[in-house]
Amino acid sequence: MNQPVGARIRREPFGTLPDGTEIQRFRLFGAGGFEVAVLDLGGIVQALHVPDREGRLADIVLGHDAPGAYLDEPRFFGAAVGRYANRIAGGRFALDGVGYRVPANDGDHALHGGPQGFDKRVWKLAELYEGEAPSLRLSLTSPDGDQGFPGTLKASVTYTLSGAGELTIAFEATTDAPTLVNLTHHGYFNLGGVEAGGDVLDHILTIHADDYLPVDAAAIPLGRPEHVQGTPFDFCTPRAIGARIREGHPQLHRGRGYDHNYCLDARAAPAPRLAARVEHPGSGRVMELLTDQPGLQFYSGNFLDGTALGKQGRLYRQSDGFCLEPQTWPDAPNRADYPSARLDPGETYRHVSVYRFSAA
């Protein structure tokens, strides 16, 4: 792993963008070889090395080996996405009777903040901490009118390693005018290791939610949550991701698999609570996700089609990775009965998610 003796953070160049902007990679080292690599481009988690039951390390997140590929491939691999994660129907919303429009980048709809969202920005280094729990804080200022959103938003994301296998990702944001904010980490995980080349259909998934949001053909929620019981969307007890993914359920047909919000609560929780658990039987790696957010988007990598060239020259194909994206519910700006994504001056948006790794 080329870890420098006595150091917990290494800063190194990661190539340049087409306009000549130099991109930096920050490697944070934990115990037992646990390591995360974060880019200042998009706040991207570019690599995440985790041991298996035998102590063997593997990189478990999909991504790229060069910065330009993250701009060319609209997959959001490992990125910090915003100003609004997930979809806004028609790219339109209203605040205090004033209409706003975000440029469409997913058919007729806005996805993950629009075509020039936070995943495509170079964030500024705000703080490095090399103590027992090494951390990196990046910051970004999104001006009033950026991608159609009102208000100047000052956002930050902090990555912290603790213990032998715990990564905390914490977002904060403030605004000078009423606006929307919904930030998340868009990691694609494969606990078998991305170099091994297997899919994630054998991963055993548990999601602690009784309801999910059915969607239309464009992945916009249809309305009220529905119970998962008796459907292929029931992961209340552990089940392989691929166990029912090929059933003829209309929602699976529309999304080519899972790409749905699970309703954890009607509002953000005061502290992170267990939302999901994933285990890879072959390696024994386990990921537990704790979050304070009201929703969790589960995506089974349905639209990976072999056109994305990933790390070490590997092509990513359908279900080579899964996403668990903590956030508020999709299209909440247009649904008064969904958890609110509004942020007003004097308030601070906070989102804390903990990715806890172990081996069984």
Secondary structure, 3 states (H helix, E strand, C coil): CCCCCCCCEEEEEEEECCCCCEEEEEEEECHHHCEEEEECECCCEEEEEEECCCCCEEECECCCCCHHHHHHCCCCCCEEECCECCEEHHHEEEECCEEEECCCCECCEEECCCCCCHHHCECEEEEEECCCCCEEEEEEEECCCHHHCCCCEEEEEEEEEECCCEEEEEEEEEECCCEECECEEECCECCCCHHHCCCCCCCEEEECCCEECCECCCCCECCCCEECCCCCCCCCCCEECCCCCCCCCHHHHHHCCCEEEEECCCCCCCCCEEEEEEECCCCCEEEEEEECCCEEEEECCCCCEEEEECHHHCEEECCCCEEEEEECCCCHHHCCCCCCCEECCCCCEEEEEEEEEEEC
